[in-house]
Every structure is written in structure tokens, then in C-alpha cells.
């Protein structure tokens, strides 16, 4: 701890010089300025560093905002940096947080393998590492807090195979660098495989999307439609961003709203597409619950207290102690009882394009 305070003091000097640059330069960097952290010099103050891959998707902005609000409520400091999908930048930002002497480092990695170096660097300074939402592979990461990501894939495939028990299927996955993308796909294949073996379902196209880019997903969907002369019966997209891309390609062929498409993240645009009938479902992962759980665990790590976990996830090196939360299926029928009831998105915005007399009544 003393070493950390010393580090924090010296880092403060360094950061004060730097801050003007980083703060101004990096749109993804949001920090409670270290100077604040030391205002009043409360030694027992817990400082948590959070190294994020990106703020590109709506959900990550929610993670950032919820974590900052919750940290304030709990009286802990949180320093957040986002690397915009750049591995070298994420490593540099994480090393910067480590050099500032944070008590715990949370990491949502861009690249599950590359981020292992961050765990090593943090452990060299005695700083525990929490893998946030996405797992860091092949490392001695201390704890993993996320949703049950394999179940996300199972829920997507279960939903769409009930609607379309037979036919030509397309799978559009997420970023190959993201361990979650592989868990989502594994879950979906758990459900599809027996139906494929029975010959009921034919997986005519199956590709991952670099950096979760909707434009990649749109290209995949266009290729699948061309290769199968538009004879596509269902599409499993790993998240709402890729679903949006696939639906753009389907609408070019006047198939949007006719071919079921899954998603994930309950983005506002996806919730609108769902109530308008363009997207079939999404998997809702209440981000405030994830942020609050991760902060509770991080504070326990900082205080060297025992962390309650509800499972482990193997990362190729160890069985990482994990806290996995439940994902929730959302479609047109339960939008009011989930997204609207939780205040995740405002009623007026979700039903924006639905005539007032056709909207479900607010309770
Ligand atoms: C995954 C995350 C999803 C989705 C995706 C794109 O790791 O679990 O919720 O947002 O990244 O950023």
C-alpha cells in the first residue's frame, strides 16, 4: 500500500504534466482527474482503474456512465480509459493506470489473448485484475464478472428455432478477438447442432464480424443472400449492431421483417426495430446490474476480502473464479415488462415510430 501511495504521488506529478494531453486528446478517456483523487489525501480511499476496449457500442457507454455514478455513491474513485479497439493503446492505458497506483484494475479487453500482458504487469505491482464482461485468456486473472455468455447464444437459437424449426440458417458472429463471441457461438451451436444433424436445419453461412462492425455483418448477409438466391429462413446475429447490419441487407431484398433476426444488448435502435417488427428479439443484459456487481467485487479485492462467486470459467490457463449474471430474452410481447419497466430506455423513444393508439398502455 505504501509503495502504491508513493507511486500515486509520483504518478500524480507525472500525470499532472500529462493530463492536459491525454484528457484533451483521447475522446475515449474519461477520468476523475488524479488531482481530485488526492484532494484531501484520504489514504484509505479505494481507486479502481478500468481499461475498456471501446465506447463504440451503446452498451459500453452505459457501462461507463453506470460505473461512474455507482462509484460516486460508494465513495470510491474510478479512472476509466477506452482504447477504441487499439491493442497497443489499451496496453499503454492499462500501464498508465497501473503506474498511477490503482488498487484494482478492471479490464474489458479488445483482444482476449493480448490482454494477458496487462494481467502480468498489474500483478508485478501487486494489483489484482478483474475481467469485466469479456474474459482475458491464458492469464492468472483474479476474477471474472459477466453474464452467462454461452446461455446468451442458447437463448438466441432457442427463440429462433421455435419460430423456424426447419430451413436455411445464417450465423453472423462477433469479433474473433473477443472471447464472448466464441461463447455466444458455442451456445447457439449447442441448440442448432442436433437440428443440423437431423437435417431439419442447414447452416448455409457462418462467419464472424471483425470488431463487431455492423458493416461487416451487412456484407456477410449480402453474401449469404446472393449465394443462396435469397432462400434464407432465419438469421442468428450475435448482437444488435450486427443485427442492424444484417437487416439493412435484408431490406435491400425486401426481406426485412419477413426473415427472423436475433440480437443482443437491447440497444434502443434494436428495441425500436423489435416493436416495429423488423428484428425478432434481443438478449437483454441489464448493464447496471453488471456494473454494480463488478464494483462490489472490485472493492472486496481492494480490501483483500473474500469474493463470493457462483462458478468458474476456464480461460485456457486456469479456472477463473466467476460471477455470472442471468441474460433475459426480450421481444415485442415483454418489452413493457422488461426494458420499459426497468427504465432501460424511455417508453416514448422505444415506441417512437408506433402510432399512439397502437402502443401498449403504460402501467
Ligand atoms: C461483447 C459484449 C456484447 C457486445 C459486444 C460488442 O463482448 O458482451 O454485449 O456489446 O461485445 O461490443
Boltz pocket constraint, residues with backbone or C-beta under 6 A from the ligand:
constraints:
  - pocket:
      binder: B
      contacts: [[A, 57], [A, 59], [A, 133], [A, 134], [A, 174], [A, 178], [A, 180], [A, 181], [A, 212], [A, 239], [A, 264], [A, 265]]
      max_distance: 6.0
